[in-house]
Amino acid sequence: MLALDLLANGLIYGCFYALMAVGLAMIFGVLKVVNFAHGEFFMIGAYTYVLVSLKLGVSPWLALPGAAIAGALLGWVVERLLMRPLYAGYASWGFMKDEYAVVVTFGLSLLLINLVDKTVGPYSFRGPSLVDFGRFALGPVMLTGQKAIAALVAVALMVGLALFIKRSVWGLQIQAVAQNRLGASLAGIDATRTTSLIFVISGALAALSGALLAPLVNPSPDIGAFPAIKSFVIVVLGGMGSIWGAMIAALIIGVAEAFFSVYISYDYRDAFGLIVLVAVLLFRPQGLLGEKGREL
Amino acid sequence: MSPGGRLWSERLRFDVRATLVICAALALVPLVVTGPYALGIILVSIYFAIIALAWNLLAGYAGQFSLAPAAFAMIGAYTTALLDHYGHVPLAIGIPAAVVSTALLGWVLGKLVLKLSGPYLSLTTLAFAEIARVVIGNSHEFTRGDQGMHVATLTQSRVAYYYIFLATLVAVVAVLYAMLRGRLGRFMTALRDDPVGASSRGIDVVRTKSIAFCVSCALCGLAGSLYGTFSQLVSPELGLLQQTGLVLAMVVIGGMSSLTGAVAGAILVYLSSEWMRGFGNVQIIVFALLVIVFARYLPGGLWGLVAGRLRGGPR
């Protein structure tokens, strides 16, 4: 039952993609910019997890929140230093807003990759597993203990995030600011603080995704590139800025990619998502669930 | 002519003169620098200057923030290499063929992203660039994948190659000047500043965008093709996203929307990156930081500062 195995593994990878893509979608929803450094949040999370557990000898279960904190801090700093000019009233702006965001996040991505390359080294690390549990078969599906546990944690995080966005006051504030920043401010919501919060959450989620995947992918400084490109695809497919769209699209992409790499071409599996991205942007720019028309 | 129009052409003339001064200085370099290695480094910086000029036309003047310049250099280099490898086509045809193929592809890409802007445009061009690189890097039987391909060379003399690159740079500057000083240049900046307003005033947005993509990509292809024949090896590494990042850094540090900014930025950034290799390969860290700082605090770049001083008052 290869197909069932692929389906299960695709869904599991979909969960990790979702952790990254949701943050990217929230950032786009609020600021209408794409964070090209999102893959580096992932990378920082993976490295924090590996280094804290290997060098400090801390239990991997404690390294996981450590990675989340590192990602959250990075997200906060990025928002405070680089993103705030996008909305905090810089009228005489030499760059246009979109271009500024592309340049700055692209630069940030290069900066973080090379900083880690210089300080930690270019070789890849083998991350410690969360559980000492080898391969096992769940019916026709082959899993490893790490993969199963990491997927469970990812699902729990997604459910937690969904409840947070739907139910909590902060979640409602995030939704309000994404819909209309000015309107939200008029209603007494601190839009600046909410934007900070979004970057903190996005950073933490991407870092957690990296930490959970670290034992499976062996982090190196440029590890974030492909997860990031996949999350771009997912965010576009889900409708730029739609959190629920991103969650569903992540699962779809995870499964579709697993099937593509086995049944069509393993070599071109990385091109598959990109073709989806171009196709969606051209034919259905509002995404699967989105309502917004395309911009001129 | 209206005062606004005169201001534009005066700025452009000043800009192009400054660029030609840099080119003249570059022409004297082989008299001073005789080591083949050092000359090679300056030659590569001229290669980047051409790509930076091409990207600046698209991003700086026309406002289309493409992330595919390195991919087009790679496609140009591979066009020449493949023609040479399979058809033994002489370079005199192979290099123009690279220009034509990248111009066509650029035109197609321009058509694809016609209705996109901002982050959507950046993402689509990024995807295009990565698809091109993955396809070339994985077609092992056709392009030999990551191993790269051997290409014929124009001449063995490094000094001759240096002047070929320099002549290309001057020609590119001339082409861009001719384009920018006329209506087309103004159409492009109008398109950048206000696409809706531009089309409402009767500017053919489709045509202007297509031309910008076509010319910019063709120039990248030309640079890539020439570079391939110089190094006699083309590999998918030419199209790495890091290369695009480097071009972006050059233009942002040098000064967006200015010919001098692109050329001076490319040469300064590339030369100092070679210099910084001696200090433990910190160059990309430094440039990434500089890009962020420039974008944040000095959006006019170095040329913005210098031109302001030279001409008095803000540019």
Interface residues (C-beta under 8 A of the other chain):
Chain A: F28 K32 V33 V34 F36 L82 P85 W93 G94 F95 M96 K97 D98 E99 Y100 A101 V102 V103 V104 F106 G107 L108 S109 L110 L111 N114 L115 K118 A225 I229 F232 V233 V236 M240 D267 Y268 D270 A271 L274 I275 L277 V278 L281 L282 P285 R294 E295 L296
Chain B: A59 G63 F65 L67 L112 K115 L116 S117 G118 P119 Y120 S122 L123 T124 L126 A127 F128 E130 I131 V134 V135 N138 R192 P195 V196 L241 Q242 G245 L248 A249 V252 M256 G280 N281 V282 I284 I285 F287 A288 L289 V291 I292 A295 R296 P299 G300 G304
